[in-house]
Amino acid sequence: GVKHYTCGNEHCPHVKYLCNTCHCRACPCCGKKATDQWIAVQNNRLPDCPWQHLVFTLPDTLWSLFFYNRWLLDALFRLAADNLIYAAKRRGLRVGIFGALHTYGRRLNWHPHAHLLGQPLSQLTMPPPLAHILSESDWRR
């Protein structure tokens, strides 16, 4: 429910709405504090280096397939991580990845997708045979 507060002056237009808490971590309002605490813990686990945020999504025509076959969500996450590892391996690089699987979108609709944090290619240590490559334009010829 919601509490509705108004000013004692009947001509004052100010209104304040306060949501009653359900104390559920899955609730977008109540879970905010738990989410912020989780993010702080995860940030302390990451190395002190730049990270690039990547989102791997599916076409909406496949969403119901994953809704009725939840075991496929593991494959979705694995596919996203494997894609990033494969792209780095083809360039002779090793990349660190941190990820989270999301099953709902901002509008709280079913929308399976994977969020990955990976080191940007420009920040990775290049193996000695490739150390002379300084930018993407050097290797994309």
Residue pairs with C-beta under 8 A, 6 or more apart in sequence:
1 19
1 20
2 17
2 18
2 19
2 20
3 17
3 18
3 19
3 20
4 15
4 16
4 17
5 15
5 16
5 17
5 18
6 12
6 14
6 15
6 16
7 14
19 29
21 29
21 30
22 30
23 30
24 30
24 31
25 31
25 34
25 35
28 108
42 98
45 98
46 98
46 117
47 96
49 119
49 123
50 119
50 120
50 123
51 98
51 117
51 118
51 119
51 120
52 117
52 118
52 119
52 120
53 115
53 116
53 117
54 80
54 84
54 115
54 116
54 117
54 118
55 113
55 114
55 115
55 116
56 76
56 79
56 80
56 83
56 113
56 114
56 116
57 111
57 113
58 66
58 76
58 112
58 113
60 111
63 110
63 111
63 112
64 110
65 72
66 72
66 73
66 76
66 112
67 110
67 112
73 101
73 103
73 112
76 101
76 112
76 113
76 114
77 99
77 101
77 114
80 99
80 114
80 116
81 97
81 99
81 114
81 116
84 95
84 97
84 116
84 118
85 95
85 97
88 94
88 95
88 121
88 124
91 121
91 130
91 139
92 126
92 127
92 129
92 130
93 121
93 124
93 126
93 127
94 124
95 118
95 119
95 124
96 118
96 119
97 116
97 117
97 118
98 116
98 117
98 118
99 114
99 115
99 116
99 117
100 114
100 115
101 112
101 113
101 114
101 115
102 111
102 112
102 113
102 114
102 115
103 110
103 111
103 112
104 110
104 111
105 111
105 113
121 136
122 135
122 136
126 133
132 138
133 139
